[in-house]
Amino acid sequence: MNEDQIERIKSLLTRMLLSDLNDQEREELNRWRNSSVENESMFRRLTDKKYLEERYKDFREVSKTQNGIRYNFSFNFRNKWIRRIAAVLIIGAATFSLYQIISEIKENHSHNELLSDNENEIQRAVTLTVDGKTVFNLGDISENTRLAGLDLKLESGVLRYAYEKESPVTEHGTVSIHEISVPEIKMFKVELPDGSYVWLNSGSRLSYPSKFEENSRVVTLDGEGYFEIAKDASKPFIVNGGGMSVRVTGTKFNFKAYSDDKRLSATLVEGKVSVGYQDASGHEQVYKMKQGEQSNLNTKDMKLEVKEVNTSLYTGWLEGLYFFDSQKLEDIMSDLERWYGVEVTFKDDALREKILSGKLYREDSAEKMLESFEKLMPGHFKRDGKTVTVY
């Protein structure tokens, strides 16, 4: 984006915070949101109450110090005049966060340009493979362009299919198998033939038919995806990943099923799902999840553990946030390898079991990410190019 475009979006976002958008401006803002995953991430952060509260605290710290003089004050929200003043300051805080996020996005854009100068972009391209043969590099396709021989197109950064009744078939009249592959560092969004949406995290692959069967909708995931499933009680939606399957008819959930991870994880954000798996004895097991629950399957002993969680911690990656809550360092580093395109090696295996909690922003560079871990574990991290050593 050039400076004029940045100023325009900044104005629209501020007006949105003030509930002062007209229909035309709202449509313009929605077009901007849908144009890239980064824009949607930025928008979600601006509408996240907790994030704005944090930025508000920053704003107050900045506001209380002017010309070397520090002012101490507090709010009594029972007084209507004070409420008006507080409202103005909250708007200021929102604007402050807006400037901060825009700066981060601009810095990230510059960082990505540097990466593209030094790395092979083809190796980091999102691709669509049809029947294991034809490969489309989605980064080379212009907006609103239909793919050759297929009734689908790339629109506003999202791969969109026709609805199932109009879904494409191959020349021989059979259903084709499509696979979206998302490399390290990137994220991608696809609208499936039934109208369901899937957000794919770095290093993920999603395989699915170009037309779902009459009685079911089945896809296969290797990686992490956030699903918003179109409701159809007569046609359950099933996601297979590793040794776990998630079955729904219409809901929102996160499923993490990287083939090289030791744990499969399903987090239910909204609705109802059931997870299925084979236990260590080979018996089929099914657990019906409740909203706000997370099911974790240990792939070594095939035991399922269920717990109540704050689901925003496990969907934060949609907003460019990475939360790790009492996680092993080895698992954290596996995720960050995909986020930053680095390779992590452990010189001291005991550190793999180190338990840490914290939060990172996706826009942070690999250097800034390591600085954060250095603060948690001083003297244990070293980076040489794309290799990170933990010792």
Residue, then its C-alpha position, 0 to 999 in steps of 0.5 A: m500500500n502507498e501512503d495515501q492508501i494507508e491513510r485511507i484505511k486508517s481513516l476507515l478503521t477509526r470511523m468504524l471504531l466510532s460506529d460512523l461508517n456509511d454503507q459505501e465505506r463499510e463495503e470499501l473496508n470489507r474489500w480491504r479486509n478480504s484482500s489479504v490474510e494480513n489485512e484480516s489479521m489486522f482488522r481482528r486485532l482492532t476489534d479485539k477488546k483485550y488487545l485494545e485495552e492493552r494498547y490503551k494502557d500504553f496510550r495512558e503511559v504515553s499521555k501521562t508524561q508530557n515535556g518531562i512532567r508526569y501526571n497522575f490521574s484516575f477515572n470516576f466513570r459515574n460522572k458523565w463528564i469524566r465518561r466523555i473524557a474517558a471516551v475521547l482517551i479510549i478513541g485516542a488509544a484505539t488510534f494509537s494502536l492503529y498507528q502501531i499496527i500500521s507501522e508493524i504491517k509496513e515493517n513486515h512488508s519491507h521485511n518480506e520484500l527483503l526475504s523475497d530478494n534472498e529466498n526462492e519465492i517458488q519454494r514458499a508459494v501456496t499451490l493447488t494440486v489437482d489429482g496429484k498431477t497439475v500444479f497451480n502456483l496461486g501466487d502467479i494468478s491474477e485476482n478474479t481469474r478463473l483457473a484453466g479447466l476448473d470452475l473456481k477462481l482466486e478472488s480477494g486473496v481467497l480461493r473460491y469454489a462454486y457451490e456444490k450443485e455447480s461444482p467442477v468435474t474432470e473431463h471424464g465426468t469423475v470428481s477430481i481431488h484437490e490439495i492446497s499446500v501452504p508453505e512455511i511463513k504463509m497463511f491461506k484461506v479457501e472457500l470449499p464447494d459447500g460454502s465452508y471456509v477454512w483458514l490454513n496455517s503455515g506448513s499445512r496441506l488440505s486435501y478434498p474433492s472438487k464435489f462432495e458426496e451426496n451423504s457426507r463431506v470429507v477432507t484430510l488435513d496435515g497441519e493446522g486449520y480453522f474451520e467455519i462449516a456451512k450447516d447441512a444436517s443431512k451431510p456431516f462434515i468430517v476432517n481426518g488428520g493423523g489418527m483423529s477425525v472431527r465430525v460436525t454438521g455446522t460449527k467453528f473449530n480449530f484442528k491441529a494435526y501436523s504429521d510430525d507432531k506428537r499430539l493432535s488437538a481439536t478446539l471447539v469454538e462454537g457448536k458441537v463436534s465429536v472426535g473419533y480415534q482408535d485407542a492403543s487396543g485398536h478399538e474405535q472411540v468417540y467423544k462428543m465435545k462441548q463448546g470451549e473444550q479441547s481434545n488432545l490425542n497423544t499419538k504415542d499411547m493413543k490416549l485422549e485428554v479433554k480440558e476446558v480452555n480459553t479458545s482465543l488462545y488457540t485461534g490467535w494465529l488467525e489474528g497474527l498472535y501465537f500464544f503458548d500456555s505452559q507448553k514444552l519448548e520443543d513444541i513451541m519451537s516446532d510451531l515457530e519453525r513453520w512461522y518463521g521458516v527456520e530450523v531449530t536444533f537442540k544441543d541440550d535435550a533437557l531443554r526440550e522439556k522446559i515449560l514456558s508461557g508467553k505471546l508473540y506477534r506474527e509480524d515480529s521478525a525472527e530476530k525479535m522472536l529470539e530476543s523474547f526467548e532470550k529474556l525468558m532463557p538468557g544465554h540459550f539461543k543462537r541464530d546463524g542464518k535460518t538455523v536456530t540453536v538451543y544450547 
